[in-house]
Amino acid sequence: MRLRYRFQTPQSAPSPGEGSTAVALTEAVDKLFSSALYRPPMLPDVALRVLSLSKSSDVSFGAIVSLVESDPMFAMSVLKVASSPVYAGRSPPRTIQQALLRLGLETMTEICMEAALTARVFRAPGHEGAMRILRDHSVAVAHVARVISQRSSIHSESAFTIGLLHEVGLAAGIVALATPALWPRRIEQPNIWPLLSAARHHLTERLLKAWKLPPDITAGFGGQLGSNEAPRAAVTVADGIVIDLGLGLPGDKADADAIERARDLLELRLAEVQMISQDSRKLLSKIV
């Protein structure tokens, strides 16, 4: 059985005229990535190193703490996320070491990725509103995908990260639209989303390639079945829940057929998904 994932194949096709504009946008993004004068939205090197180091079987907590603390601004961003209501409990952690000991390596790695994208990637002058929508949607899908993975028959450590990154290419598209040398025409916010949706697959592929993420993460975005089918399925179900809860991207609709196939793969009954949806409403009220 081959699954079709919404973040790989948008359910709504571009209207006539959007296709040529989408081609122009992908060309602009290619110029953005290849320009010697500009860097696309990049994850902090520390975040990428934490992600890579966390895959090692013999990594020490001390090595993770030292790595995060080597970038004081990034460490502050990580502590800010770790101190949010969804993680902090009764008292927020005061140090990176304290946060790591409380939350564990897997959750701490996820926090590092969330902090990195929020602080460095979901930003574009003049398009703060669009980036906020993208950030809230991505973070919401990541958190719900984690819950789904934990409650399904197949737990995956990468469900959260893949959920966080599943639309990240749109950030590169927004940056391109905010760069006059690449996109001289001003695009009003309501018109941004149909344009980005038509180019989303190319945009995400381009950005993930530039980041050189670990294979188990990039495999989660491929079209072929493999070890990362379960986290992709978790993201598909999470995306549908998030859309139903009102945090979808403008114009997006839940793909009922893809969600059903993903739910079957994860061995989740409809009643269980409905319960996860109810719990997610409470969870997301603490996050976005």
Secondary structure, 3 states (H helix, E strand, C coil): CCCCCCCCCCCCCCCCCHHHHHHHHHHHHHHHHHCCCCCCCCCCHHHHHHHHHCCCCCCCHHHHHHHHHCCHHHHHHHHHHHCCHHHHCCCCCCCHHHHHHHHCHHHHHHHHHHHHHHHHHCCCCCCHHHHHHHHHHHHHHHHHHHHHHHHCCCCCCCHHHHHHHCCCHHHHHHHHHCCCCCCCCCCCHHHHHHHHHHHHHHHHHHHHHHHCCCHHHHHHHCCCCCCCHHHHHHHHHHHHHHHHCCCCCCCCCCCHHHHHHHHHHCCCCHHHHHHHHHHHHHHHCCCC
